[in-house]
């Protein structure tokens, strides 16, 4: 399955559901209380993060998509903290205030990265104006491409069917992160994303994947939904759709530190990807990769677009290192979409020495990404004679790709890099040595499309030819 980073900046997601404030109090503990057999934590650091539907909105905004959040809060300091932190992240908040109910707050006390206790502050929102909430969501649907129902069973969502029907009437997909054992309230949704425990609570125990698939497809038919994504922890994810093969995606996390908020991350990436025009299988694969990031963090945490982008590139094997021309074109386009500039240099790099290393570090400093184009063996023989290269192109590229300053390495078989310059059009072309700019091969090509040409110096008295000659002299 081919993965690419979606154009999240073109996506708009409307999130409706239960928002809450996740509070973390951190501090050391070195003694037991004389009042009871419990540790005493000296609180030294306090942290506030949006949770529930707030964390979904935060994740969507962190990806670069437009996030519009509707929810219910109390009239208190916790609501103000939520409004400020979400607004600062670019989330458009539309909160209905219920004055005699507290904003849902979860306080976690931690010491040495270990959660000792969690305290919940909530009393439900009995006096919510359900009709007003419904009308507000319906009024916001016109600007969204996807509606997410982030249901934690706390009272913000009272009539799921009205919301689903209103969205589908405008051909807007509805994604649901479900809670409870009655999934019938989500009938007609586009996709629901239960975890494995929630899924088994509804359909019964599943002894193997065949049974999971069979019961999942039956649930799809009974609820008249388009798709079902079961998140299965260390077993990964399973996407089910009527008439389609089950898609089983393995877990990608190397180390699970905290699963808090992982479900929020999954539905956030799904929603933003679909809103950006991705197909469901690709959106699911991206969500699976994002989940592998978030479970390695402490508490609820938003996944940024650069984080996800790096994981996608690593998955494709194009994050850095030796790369093909076709792969490089894709990576350059992706880099430019994210505002990165491209530097390119070329050469034989037969025996890598200190002069090369210093030169490549200087070249990388001229932009964000450095491409090194390497003459293949045949072209070097044409240029330098039958005694060269000393090292074949595969070994030369392997050494170059190990340098921290080098992003991508690729070979070329022509005597000059002119074809590559026409194809890749780097922002900056660099060359080392005593050249003048107008003597650099390809300089006219780069200047014609508006690029820059820079000549950098190698370290004095350091060259491959000098090294080869010294070796020959020592052998005599």
Buried (B, 14 or more C-beta within 10 A) or exposed (E): EEBBBBBBEEBBBBBBBBBBBBBBBBBEBEEEEEEEEEBBBEEEEEEBBBBBBBBBBBBBBBBBBBBBBBBBBBBBEBBEBBBEBBEEBBBBBBBBBBEEBBBBBBBBBBBEEEBBEEEEBBEEBEEBEBEEBBEBBBEBBEEBBBBBBBBBEBBBBBEBEBBBEBBBEEEBBBBBBBBEEEBEBBBBBBBBBBBBEBBBBBBEEBEEBEEBBBBBBEBBEEBEBBBBBBBBBEBBBBBBBEEEEBBBBEBBBEEEEBBBBBBBBBBBBBBBBBBBEBEBBBBBBBBBBBBBBBBBBBBBBBBBBEBBBBBBBEBBEBBBBBBEBEBBEBBBEBBBEEEBBBBBBBBBBBBBBEBBBBBBBBBBEBBBBBBBBBBBBEBBBEEBEEEBBBBEBEEBBBBBBEBEBBBBBBBBEBEBBBBBBEEBBBBBBBBBBEBEBEEBBBBEBBBEEEBBBBBBEBBEEBBBEEBBEEEEEEEE
